[in-house]
């Protein structure tokens, strides 16, 4: 039937009083369903100016409600992509002000002071004064200095430098993990807010559908059982909204606990994860045990190997026989005496060979620990680089299916139910399936964030990646489509 002809027929029936109010409303819903294929309602009615204004107002309100029920603004537009450079600096400023980060900075300063302290002379000179009261008084003055023959100072400086490098590497890895934890908390907060918004939209839309169902019941187009099904659906949506709100409050509390504020600037960064996965897939895989800095998380383990070697050097230096040189002057009566001497410890009873052997074993242990750490991280890296692209592919498939096919299915489903071609039970079941598909997509998106951020924090690559690629990515124009919630509540 032609839309214009149908609209004119309904207007004539309305003026002639041949249809009741309920039937007119049901017929109007059918007309709206037929006209909704073009997303705009074109109505040409021969009415008075007052009637025309009323219809225009109702059409406008219907359009606004439709947009709100889909989680969209009044005009459907794509949300512009927000790059790291627009929201990450403010987050990092807040992150660097945390007491935990400030404590890390103090620990770094402490390590630098330890290096300066180690680069000092090991032995200080010794000054001796003696006086003897006898028939002939005697006075003596002595000065002795032990020589650092085994280079204890040089070894101690190297040890302090390596310990500082290990500390810096550990702090860097710890900071990566802290930032990853907070980014994950923000991502989960964003996901929980999406779920809360979706639950609220579901609740509002079901209330509106319940109102339509009551009108259809009054017009005799719907049974009482189907109305009760709609009421049960409203109760279910109310419970879902309460649970979503509770989850959102928990997510807000976690962000407050980690960052002190729950209203920080944050935007999705699936694109950055995709860039990382692409770059990592194209990069050649490092061979096991050949690169000391394949991953930042291996820096500390590699420095532990160097430290074990320095420990062996330190044992040798500590047990070395350092000679002591002494000078003395003595006055006894009228006689003046001047003397000097050298003393060297004799390592006869203990040559400290066992301590040296223990230190040498420590080198082998540290090397095996490094290889074990590298093997574990390499295995995890292979797993992430294998799983992450597939998760991203499934996520892209989900977006396309839900936003395109799901949108058409939801629109057709709503039209058929309002026209009475689909039973209420089938309509509600189909809507639950569409809603479940949207929530599954949210869970998939959360899984991508968890997998990527956990690996980036554990491997120490998060902050280097942000520093190295955020500016490059921010220069690339892109638009991310709106959330798929638009397709479910039609």
C-alpha positions as CSV (number, residue, x, y, z in Angstrom):
1,X,0.0,0.0,0.0
2,X,1.2,3.5,-0.8
3,X,2.4,5.4,2.3
4,X,0.7,8.6,1.2
5,X,-2.6,6.9,0.4
6,X,-2.5,5.0,3.8
7,X,-1.9,8.3,5.7
8,X,-4.7,10.1,3.9
9,X,-7.1,7.2,4.6
10,X,-6.2,7.2,8.3
11,X,-6.9,11.0,8.5
12,X,-10.3,10.6,6.8
13,X,-11.2,7.8,9.2
14,X,-10.1,9.9,12.1
15,X,-12.3,12.9,11.1
16,X,-15.3,10.7,10.4
17,X,-15.1,8.9,13.7
18,X,-15.3,5.4,12.1
19,X,-12.3,4.2,14.0
20,X,-11.9,4.2,17.7
21,X,-8.9,5.8,19.4
22,X,-7.2,2.4,19.9
23,X,-7.7,1.3,16.4
24,X,-6.4,4.6,15.1
25,X,-3.3,4.2,17.2
26,X,-2.7,0.6,16.0
27,X,-3.2,1.7,12.4
28,X,-0.8,4.6,13.0
29,X,1.8,2.2,14.4
30,X,1.4,0.1,11.2
31,X,1.9,3.2,9.1
32,X,5.0,4.2,11.0
33,X,6.4,0.7,10.6
34,X,5.9,0.8,6.8
35,X,7.4,4.2,6.5
36,X,10.4,3.5,8.8
37,X,12.3,1.8,6.0
38,X,13.7,5.1,4.9
39,X,14.4,6.2,8.5
40,X,12.2,9.3,7.9
41,X,8.5,9.6,8.3
42,X,6.9,11.4,5.3
43,X,3.3,12.2,6.1
44,X,1.1,14.2,3.8
45,X,-2.3,14.8,5.5
46,X,-5.1,17.1,4.6
47,X,-5.6,18.5,8.1
48,X,-6.0,21.8,9.7
49,X,-2.9,23.8,10.8
50,X,-3.4,22.8,14.4
51,X,-3.5,19.1,13.5
52,X,-0.4,19.5,11.4
53,X,1.6,21.1,14.2
54,X,0.5,18.3,16.6
55,X,1.6,15.7,14.1
56,X,5.0,17.4,13.5
57,X,5.6,17.6,17.2
58,X,4.7,13.9,17.7
59,X,7.0,12.9,14.8
60,X,9.8,15.0,16.3
61,X,9.4,13.4,19.7
62,X,9.3,10.0,18.1
63,X,12.6,10.7,16.3
64,X,14.2,11.9,19.5
65,X,13.0,8.9,21.4
66,X,14.2,6.6,18.7
67,X,17.7,8.1,18.8
68,X,17.7,8.0,22.6
69,X,16.6,4.4,22.7
70,X,19.5,3.5,20.4
71,X,22.1,5.3,22.5
72,X,22.7,7.9,19.8
73,X,22.4,11.7,19.5
74,X,19.5,13.0,17.5
75,X,21.7,12.8,14.4
76,X,23.5,9.6,13.8
77,X,27.2,10.5,13.4
78,X,30.4,8.6,13.9
79,X,32.3,9.4,17.1
80,X,35.7,10.9,16.1
81,X,38.7,8.9,17.0
82,X,40.5,10.4,20.1
83,X,44.2,9.8,19.9
84,X,46.5,9.1,22.8
85,X,48.0,12.5,22.6
86,X,44.7,14.1,23.5
87,X,43.9,12.3,26.8
88,X,47.1,10.4,27.8
89,X,49.2,13.4,29.0
90,X,46.6,14.3,31.6
91,X,46.4,10.8,32.8
92,X,50.2,10.4,33.0
93,X,50.3,13.7,35.0
94,X,47.8,12.2,37.5
95,X,49.8,8.9,37.5
96,X,53.1,10.6,38.2
97,X,51.7,12.4,41.2
98,X,50.8,9.1,42.9
99,X,52.7,8.4,46.1
100,X,53.9,5.0,44.7
101,X,55.5,6.8,41.7
102,X,57.1,9.4,44.0
103,X,58.6,6.7,46.1
104,X,60.1,5.2,43.0
105,X,61.7,8.5,42.1
106,X,63.2,8.6,45.6
107,X,64.6,5.1,45.2
108,X,66.3,6.1,42.0
109,X,67.9,9.1,43.7
110,X,69.0,6.7,46.5
111,X,70.7,4.4,44.0
112,X,72.6,7.3,42.4
113,X,73.9,8.3,45.8
114,X,75.0,4.7,46.4
115,X,77.1,4.9,43.3
116,X,78.8,8.0,44.5
117,X,79.4,6.4,47.9
118,X,81.0,3.4,46.3
119,X,83.4,5.5,44.3
120,X,85.3,6.5,47.3
121,X,88.6,5.4,48.8
122,X,88.4,2.1,50.7
123,X,91.1,2.8,53.3
124,X,91.9,6.0,55.1
125,X,95.4,6.8,56.5
126,X,96.0,6.1,60.2
127,X,97.9,8.5,62.4
128,X,99.6,7.4,65.6
129,X,101.1,9.5,68.5
130,X,103.0,7.9,71.4
131,X,104.7,9.3,74.5
132,X,106.7,7.4,77.0
133,X,107.7,8.8,80.4
134,X,110.9,7.2,81.6
135,X,114.5,8.2,82.6
136,X,114.7,9.4,79.1
137,X,111.4,10.7,77.7
138,X,110.5,9.5,74.2
139,X,108.1,10.7,71.6
140,X,107.0,9.0,68.4
141,X,104.8,9.9,65.5
142,X,103.5,7.3,63.0
143,X,101.5,7.4,59.7
144,X,100.3,4.3,57.9
145,X,98.2,3.7,54.8
146,X,96.8,0.4,53.5
147,X,96.9,0.2,49.7
148,X,93.8,-1.0,47.7
149,X,95.9,-3.6,45.9
150,X,93.0,-5.8,44.9
151,X,90.9,-2.8,43.5
152,X,88.1,-3.1,46.0
153,X,87.1,0.5,45.1
154,X,86.7,-0.3,41.4
155,X,84.7,-3.5,42.1
156,X,82.5,-1.7,44.6
157,X,81.7,1.0,42.0
158,X,80.9,-1.5,39.3
159,X,78.6,-3.4,41.8
160,X,76.8,-0.2,42.8
161,X,76.3,0.7,39.2
162,X,74.9,-2.7,38.3
163,X,72.6,-2.6,41.4
164,X,71.4,0.8,40.3
165,X,70.7,-0.5,36.8
166,X,68.8,-3.5,38.2
167,X,66.8,-1.1,40.4
168,X,66.1,1.2,37.4
169,X,65.0,-1.8,35.4
170,X,62.8,-3.2,38.2
171,X,61.3,0.3,38.7
172,X,60.6,0.6,35.0
173,X,58.9,-2.8,34.9
174,X,57.0,-2.0,38.0
175,X,55.9,1.3,36.6
176,X,54.8,-0.4,33.4
177,X,52.7,-2.8,35.4
178,X,51.2,0.0,37.5
179,X,50.2,2.0,34.4
180,X,48.8,-1.2,32.7
181,X,46.7,-1.9,35.8
182,X,45.3,1.6,35.8
183,X,44.6,1.7,32.1
184,X,42.8,-1.7,32.5
185,X,40.8,-0.2,35.3
186,X,39.8,2.7,33.1
187,X,39.0,0.4,30.2
188,X,36.8,-1.8,32.5
189,X,35.2,1.4,33.8
190,X,34.4,2.5,30.3
191,X,33.0,-1.0,29.5
192,X,30.8,-1.0,32.6
193,X,29.5,2.4,31.7
194,X,28.6,1.2,28.3
195,X,26.8,-1.8,29.8
196,X,25.0,0.6,32.2
197,X,23.9,2.9,29.4
198,X,22.8,-0.1,27.4
199,X,20.8,-1.5,30.4
200,X,19.2,1.9,30.9
201,X,18.2,2.1,27.2
202,X,16.8,-1.4,27.4
203,X,14.7,-0.4,30.4
204,X,13.4,2.8,28.9
205,X,12.7,1.1,25.6
206,X,10.8,-1.8,27.2
207,X,8.7,0.7,29.2
208,X,7.8,2.4,25.9
209,X,7.0,-1.0,24.3
210,X,4.9,-1.9,27.3
211,X,2.9,1.2,26.8
212,X,2.3,0.2,23.2
213,X,1.4,-3.3,24.3
214,X,-1.3,-1.9,26.6
215,X,-2.7,0.2,23.8
216,X,-2.7,-2.9,21.5
217,X,-4.5,-4.8,24.3
218,X,-7.1,-2.1,24.5
219,X,-7.6,-2.3,20.8
220,X,-7.9,-6.1,20.9
221,X,-4.7,-6.7,19.0
222,X,-2.8,-8.3,21.9
223,X,-3.7,-10.9,24.4
224,X,-3.4,-10.5,28.2
225,X,-0.7,-13.2,28.3
226,X,1.5,-11.3,25.9
227,X,1.0,-8.2,28.0
228,X,2.2,-10.1,31.0
229,X,5.2,-11.3,29.1
230,X,6.1,-7.6,28.4
231,X,5.7,-6.9,32.1
232,X,8.0,-9.7,33.0
233,X,10.5,-8.4,30.4
234,X,10.3,-5.0,32.1
235,X,11.0,-6.7,35.5
236,X,14.0,-8.5,34.0
237,X,15.4,-5.3,32.5
238,X,15.0,-3.5,35.8
239,X,17.1,-6.2,37.5
240,X,19.7,-6.1,34.7
241,X,19.9,-2.3,35.1
242,X,20.4,-2.7,38.9
243,X,23.2,-5.3,38.3
244,X,24.8,-3.1,35.7
245,X,24.8,-0.1,38.0
246,X,26.4,-2.2,40.8
247,X,29.1,-3.3,38.4
248,X,29.7,0.3,37.3
249,X,30.0,1.4,40.9
250,X,32.6,-1.3,41.6
251,X,34.5,-0.2,38.5
252,X,34.4,3.4,39.6
253,X,35.6,2.4,43.1
254,X,38.6,0.6,41.6
255,X,39.6,3.6,39.5
256,X,39.3,5.8,42.6
257,X,41.4,3.4,44.5
258,X,44.1,3.3,41.9
259,X,44.1,6.9,40.6
260,X,42.2,8.9,43.2
261,X,39.6,10.1,40.7
262,X,36.9,8.4,38.7
263,X,36.4,11.1,36.0
264,X,39.7,11.0,34.2
265,X,39.9,11.5,30.5
266,X,39.9,8.2,28.7
267,X,39.1,6.9,25.2
268,X,39.1,3.6,23.5
269,X,42.4,2.5,22.0
270,X,41.6,-0.6,20.0
271,X,43.3,1.0,17.0
272,X,46.6,1.3,18.9
273,X,46.4,-2.4,19.9
274,X,45.8,-3.2,16.2
275,X,48.9,-1.2,15.3
276,X,51.0,-3.0,17.9
277,X,49.7,-6.4,16.7
278,X,50.5,-5.5,13.1
279,X,54.0,-4.3,13.9
280,X,54.8,-7.2,16.1
281,X,53.6,-9.7,13.5
282,X,55.9,-8.1,10.9
283,X,58.9,-7.9,13.2
284,X,61.4,-10.9,13.1
285,X,61.2,-13.0,16.2
286,X,64.4,-12.9,18.4
287,X,66.3,-16.1,18.9
288,X,66.4,-17.5,22.4
289,X,69.4,-16.4,24.4
290,X,70.9,-14.2,21.7
291,X,69.6,-10.8,22.7
292,X,70.0,-9.3,26.1
293,X,67.4,-6.6,25.5
294,X,64.7,-8.4,23.3
295,X,62.2,-7.4,25.9
296,X,62.6,-4.7,28.6
297,X,61.5,-7.2,31.3
298,X,64.7,-9.1,30.5
299,X,67.0,-6.2,31.4
300,X,66.9,-6.9,35.1
301,X,67.7,-10.6,34.6
302,X,70.6,-9.8,32.3
303,X,72.0,-7.3,34.8
304,X,71.7,-10.0,37.4
305,X,74.1,-12.1,35.3
306,X,76.6,-9.2,35.2
307,X,76.2,-8.7,38.9
308,X,77.0,-12.3,39.6
309,X,80.2,-11.9,37.7
310,X,81.0,-8.7,39.7
311,X,80.3,-10.7,42.9
312,X,83.0,-13.1,41.9
313,X,85.4,-10.2,41.3
314,X,84.4,-8.8,44.6
315,X,85.2,-12.0,46.4
316,X,88.6,-12.0,44.8
317,X,89.1,-8.3,45.7
318,X,87.9,-8.7,49.3
319,X,90.2,-11.7,50.0
320,X,93.3,-10.1,48.3
321,X,96.3,-9.4,50.5
322,X,96.4,-5.6,50.7
323,X,99.8,-4.3,51.9
324,X,100.1,-1.5,54.5
325,X,102.9,1.1,54.3
326,X,103.9,2.9,57.4
327,X,106.2,5.8,58.2
328,X,107.4,6.7,61.8
329,X,109.5,9.4,63.5
330,X,110.7,9.0,67.1
331,X,112.7,11.2,69.5
332,X,114.3,9.6,72.5
333,X,116.3,12.0,74.6
334,X,118.6,13.8,72.2
335,X,118.4,11.0,69.6
336,X,116.1,11.4,66.5
337,X,114.9,8.3,64.7
338,X,113.1,7.9,61.4
339,X,111.7,4.6,60.1
340,X,109.4,3.0,57.6
341,X,107.8,-0.4,57.1
342,X,105.6,-2.6,55.0
343,X,103.2,-5.3,56.2
344,X,101.5,-7.9,54.0
345,X,98.9,-10.4,55.2
346,X,99.9,-14.0,54.6
347,X,97.1,-16.2,53.3
348,X,98.5,-19.4,54.6
349,X,95.8,-20.8,56.8
350,X,92.9,-19.7,54.5
351,X,93.3,-18.8,50.8
352,X,89.5,-18.3,50.4
353,X,89.2,-20.7,47.5
354,X,85.9,-22.0,48.6
355,X,84.4,-18.5,48.6
356,X,85.6,-18.0,45.1
357,X,84.1,-21.3,44.0
358,X,80.7,-20.3,45.5
359,X,80.8,-17.0,43.6
360,X,81.6,-18.8,40.4
361,X,78.6,-21.1,40.9
362,X,76.5,-18.0,41.3
363,X,77.4,-16.9,37.8
364,X,76.0,-20.2,36.4
365,X,72.9,-19.9,38.4
366,X,72.3,-16.3,37.2
367,X,72.8,-17.3,33.6
368,X,70.3,-20.2,33.9
369,X,67.8,-17.9,35.6
370,X,68.1,-15.4,32.7
371,X,67.6,-18.2,30.2
372,X,64.5,-19.5,32.1
373,X,63.1,-16.0,32.3
374,X,63.7,-15.4,28.6
375,X,62.1,-18.7,27.7
376,X,58.9,-17.9,29.7
377,X,58.6,-14.4,28.3
378,X,59.2,-15.6,24.8
379,X,56.5,-18.3,25.1
380,X,54.1,-15.7,26.5
381,X,55.0,-13.3,23.6
382,X,54.3,-16.0,21.0
383,X,50.9,-16.8,22.7
384,X,49.9,-13.1,22.7
385,X,51.0,-12.5,19.2
386,X,49.1,-15.6,18.2
387,X,45.9,-14.9,20.1
388,X,45.7,-11.1,19.9
389,X,45.2,-10.8,16.1
390,X,42.5,-13.4,16.2
391,X,40.7,-11.6,19.0
392,X,40.9,-8.4,16.9
393,X,39.5,-10.2,13.9
394,X,36.6,-11.6,15.9
395,X,36.0,-8.1,17.3
396,X,35.9,-6.6,13.9
397,X,33.5,-9.3,12.7
398,X,31.3,-8.6,15.7
399,X,31.2,-4.9,14.9
400,X,30.3,-5.5,11.3
401,X,27.6,-8.1,12.1
402,X,26.0,-6.3,14.9
403,X,26.1,-2.8,13.3
404,X,24.9,-3.9,9.9
405,X,23.0,-7.2,10.0
406,X,21.9,-6.7,13.6
407,X,20.6,-3.2,12.8
408,X,18.4,-4.5,9.9
409,X,17.2,-7.5,12.0
410,X,16.3,-5.3,14.9
411,X,14.4,-2.8,12.8
412,X,12.5,-5.5,10.9
413,X,11.7,-7.3,14.1
414,X,10.3,-4.2,15.8
415,X,8.2,-3.4,12.7
416,X,6.8,-6.9,12.5
417,X,5.9,-7.0,16.2
418,X,4.1,-3.6,16.0
419,X,2.2,-4.8,12.9
420,X,1.2,-8.1,14.7
421,X,3.2,-10.3,12.3
422,X,5.4,-11.6,15.1
423,X,4.2,-12.9,18.5
424,X,5.4,-11.2,21.6
425,X,7.3,-14.2,22.9
426,X,9.2,-14.5,19.6
427,X,9.8,-10.8,19.6
428,X,11.2,-10.8,23.2
429,X,13.4,-13.8,22.6
430,X,14.9,-12.2,19.5
431,X,15.5,-9.0,21.4
432,X,17.3,-10.9,24.1
433,X,19.5,-12.5,21.5
434,X,20.4,-9.2,20.0
435,X,21.1,-7.8,23.5
436,X,23.2,-10.8,24.3
437,X,25.2,-10.2,21.1
438,X,26.0,-6.7,22.2
439,X,27.1,-7.8,25.7
440,X,29.2,-10.5,24.2
441,X,30.9,-7.8,22.2
442,X,31.6,-5.8,25.3
443,X,33.2,-8.8,26.9
444,X,35.3,-9.4,23.8
445,X,36.5,-5.9,23.9
446,X,37.4,-6.2,27.6
447,X,39.3,-9.4,26.9
448,X,41.4,-7.6,24.2
449,X,42.3,-4.9,26.7
450,X,43.1,-7.4,29.4
451,X,45.3,-9.6,27.1
452,X,47.2,-6.6,25.7
453,X,47.7,-4.5,28.8
454,X,48.6,-7.5,30.9
455,X,51.3,-8.5,28.4
456,X,52.6,-5.0,27.8
457,X,52.9,-4.4,31.6
458,X,54.5,-7.8,32.3
459,X,57.0,-7.4,29.4
460,X,57.8,-3.8,30.1
461,X,56.8,-2.6,26.6
462,X,53.8,-0.4,27.6
463,X,55.6,2.9,28.3
464,X,58.1,2.6,25.4
465,X,55.2,1.8,23.1
466,X,53.3,4.9,24.3
467,X,56.3,7.1,24.0
468,X,57.3,5.8,20.6
469,X,54.1,5.4,18.7
470,X,51.4,7.6,20.3
471,X,52.5,10.7,18.4
472,X,52.7,8.9,15.1
473,X,49.3,7.3,15.6
474,X,47.7,10.6,16.6
475,X,48.6,12.1,13.2
476,X,46.7,9.5,11.3
477,X,43.1,10.6,10.6
478,X,40.5,8.0,11.6
479,X,36.9,7.7,12.8
480,X,35.7,4.9,15.0
481,X,32.1,4.0,14.6
482,X,29.7,4.3,17.5
483,X,29.0,1.5,19.8
484,X,26.8,-1.3,18.5
485,X,24.2,-0.4,21.0
486,X,22.4,1.5,18.2
487,X,21.4,-1.8,16.6
488,X,19.8,-3.5,19.5
489,X,17.1,-1.3,20.8
490,X,15.3,-0.5,17.6
